[in-house]
Amino acid sequence: QDEILRVVEKVLYDVENGAVKLVDLRNITGKYADKYPLYLLKNYFDTKEQLYPYPDLLIRTSGEKRLSGFLPWQTAYSEIYFANVHMPDFDEKELMKAIQDFNTRDRRFGGNTIKK
């Protein structure tokens, strides 16, 4: 949540100083625009320099069933795997379980799929 507040502050500053137009922040571009729109807004997040800022899979260890505000914008369409082991015990075997589970998922990127 702190990151989103920093983004809002930076955007307001740039809009106020004419560095960007508010309407431009909603321009959708990029190869996967229907799945991961590359809004100009993404350039204000902490992950702006990352090659892949939107993780496909988020693994939460320790059996907790919450994200604790971790990357709320970037993980909007991530698949989430909850592991019942703590991080020091999360090993290759646990990672393979998470990947196998991920491979069974029907990725919808926020959309709904009607099952027949």
N, C-alpha and C positions, 0 to 999 in steps of 0.2 A: 504494500500500500504506500509505503514511503516513496518507492520509485515512481508510482503514478502521480503523486503530489509533486515530485521534482519535475516530471514531464510537463504537467500543467503549468508550473511556474516558468519553465523554459519556453513553452509555446506562447504563453501570454506575453512574455518579454519580447519574443521575436515578432509576434503580430503587432504589438504596440510600437515597435521600432521599424516596422515595414520590411523586415527580413523575410517574412512569409505571409501569404494571405490565408485567412482561416479556411476559405473554400478549397484551397489547394491541399489541405491536410486530409481531405477525403478522396482524393484522386486515387483510383485503383489501377495499379499497373503490375506488370510482372508475369512470368510464365504460368504461375499457378494462382492467378488473381482470384479465381473462384474459390480456392481453398485457403490460400495464405495471401491476402491482399497486401501488397507492399505499399501501404500508406506512407506518405511523407512523414507521418507521425512516428513511424517506427524509428526514425533517425534521432529521436529524442530519448529513447530508452537506453538503459545501461547495456543492453545486448546489441546495440547498433553496429558494433564492429565485428560481431560474430558471423561466421559464414552461414551457420544454420541457427538462427535465433529462436526458432519454434521447434521445441523438442517433440518428436513423435511419441516417445514413451517417457513418462515420469515415474520413477520408482520411489515409493515412500517406505522407509524401513521402520522398525520398532513396533509394528502392529498398529500404529496410529492411523486413523481414518480421516485425516485432515491434511490440508496443504500448508497451513500456517502462513498464508499470504505469499507463498513462494511463486515468483514470476506470474502474477495473475493475468497479465495481458498475453504473454508468450505461451502459456500453457492452456489457453482457452480451448484448443482442439486436440490437446495431447491425450493419449490414452494413459490411464493411471493404474499402476500395479502396486498393491499394498502387500509388503512382505512382513511376515511375523517375526523376523529376526532383527536384532540390533545391528547397526552399521559395522562394528568390528567383526561380526560373524557373517556378514554378507559376502559370500565368496563366489567363485566361478559357478558352482552348482546352483546357487540361488539366482545368479544372473541368468543362467540358462533357463530356469523355471520362468522367470519374468519374460524372457524373449519368446519362449514357447507359448506362453499365455497371450502375449501381444500378437503373435502370428495367427491366433484364432479369432481375433477381433475383426468386426466389420466396421471399418473406419468410415464415419459419416460426416465428419467435420462440422458438427453442429446441426446437420439436417436429420430428418427422420426417414427411415426406410420402411415401407409397408411390406411385411412378410406375407407371402401367399401360402 
